[in-house]
């Protein structure tokens, strides 16, 4: 199973932007993978943010981030990114990257535990 590691978290003011990065092990290029971002705010359940299918770049987004966040990949570098714009205080959370070998139809909003490769998280804090 692929291993992933997040980076790029930090503190930003509301309305600002931030890009998170997810470094994946080389195995994600050997077969089709669903890559995903999740987040968990204090006292709240973990929620799916976005997914991308490595074969054709098809994407899904959670309703709370549609139009503001964009997931992308650089297959040559085994990297997945989450570009976050128009950040709001309610986006404050620990953000997690996840990876799972899958078929395209499986790659949509899933539970974090459905993914075999899961990162340790990176903190994003948005101040008002």
C-alpha atoms as one frame of an Amber mdcrd trajectory, in Angstrom:
protein
   0.000   0.000   0.000   1.205   3.492  -0.821   2.660   5.694   1.866   1.868
   9.389   1.981   3.122  12.425   3.877   1.593  15.888   4.026   3.300  19.267
   4.199   2.496  22.919   3.673   0.209  23.663   6.578   0.395  26.929   8.459
  -1.451  29.999   9.622  -3.206  32.392   7.286  -5.749  35.171   7.538  -9.292
  34.774   6.278  -9.508  35.360   2.556  -5.979  34.121   2.013  -4.594  31.086
   0.197  -2.478  28.098   1.070  -1.232  25.072  -0.852  -0.854  21.698   0.804
   1.369  19.008  -0.637   1.186  15.250  -0.347   4.246  13.182  -1.196   3.340
   9.628  -2.170   5.491   6.560  -2.498   6.395   5.570  -6.087   3.861   2.727
  -6.048   1.066   5.182  -6.878   2.316   5.371 -10.453   2.395   1.582 -10.872
  -1.393   1.222 -10.843  -4.523   3.391 -10.682  -4.937   5.180  -7.397  -7.537
   7.318  -5.711  -5.833  10.149  -3.838  -7.782  12.174  -1.329  -7.666  14.994
   1.176  -9.585  14.896   4.447  -9.748  17.302   7.349 -10.722  17.202  10.975
 -11.462  20.210  13.134 -11.356  20.013  16.944 -14.490  18.408  18.282 -15.773
  17.505  14.827 -15.816  14.381  12.715 -13.274  13.932   9.957 -14.721  14.967
   6.594 -13.746  14.363   2.998 -12.435  17.436   1.198 -11.481  16.256  -2.287
 -10.469  13.230  -4.313  -8.590  12.779  -7.565  -8.225   9.678  -9.708  -4.633
   9.376 -10.884  -5.473   7.905 -14.293  -7.705  10.645 -15.675  -7.633  13.501
 -13.100 -11.351  13.154 -12.386 -12.188  14.918  -9.148 -14.815  15.162  -6.406
 -15.190  17.908  -3.828 -16.989  18.282  -0.563 -19.802  20.829  -0.653 -18.095
  23.125   1.840 -15.034  23.636  -0.374 -16.460  23.584  -3.904 -15.307  26.586
  -5.882 -12.564  27.444  -3.355 -10.284  24.407  -3.215  -8.645  22.527  -6.073
  -6.946  19.130  -5.967  -4.273  18.304  -8.528  -1.413  15.908  -9.096   2.052
  15.787 -10.584   2.527  12.137 -11.467   6.146  12.615 -12.448   6.901  13.727
  -8.893   4.410  11.430  -7.102   2.824  14.532  -5.620  -0.765  15.548  -4.937
  -1.688  19.113  -4.048  -4.591  20.907  -2.454  -4.783  24.558  -3.451  -6.974
  26.374  -0.956  -8.281  29.855  -1.675 -10.742  32.260  -0.050  -9.972  30.554
   3.240 -12.425  30.915   6.094 -11.967  30.415   9.838 -14.128  27.296   9.566
 -11.467  25.754   7.310  -9.229  25.519  10.365  -8.419  21.838  10.810  -5.804
  19.160  10.530  -5.626  18.098   6.888  -4.812  14.537   5.924  -3.741  12.932
   2.665  -4.839   9.415   1.777  -4.218   6.900  -1.013  -5.952   3.763  -2.162
  -5.532   1.655  -5.284  -8.941   1.611  -6.920 -11.119   1.681  -9.989 -12.500
   5.002 -11.136 -16.031   4.417  -9.849 -14.707   3.881  -6.324 -12.898   7.210
  -6.271 -15.428   9.571  -4.733 -16.125  10.744  -1.203 -15.254   7.870   1.123
 -14.368   7.440   4.760 -10.783   8.053   5.746 -10.496   4.480   6.966 -11.371
   3.190   3.478  -7.911   4.293   2.353  -4.956   2.036   3.011  -2.358   4.781
   2.875  -3.027   7.581   5.386  -0.838  10.475   6.445  -0.235  11.991   9.859
  -1.762  15.335   8.987  -0.742  18.957   8.697  -2.348  21.801  10.620  -4.091
  24.696   8.898  -5.233  27.652  10.977  -7.305  30.459   9.484  -7.723  33.578
  11.589 -10.481  36.141  11.174
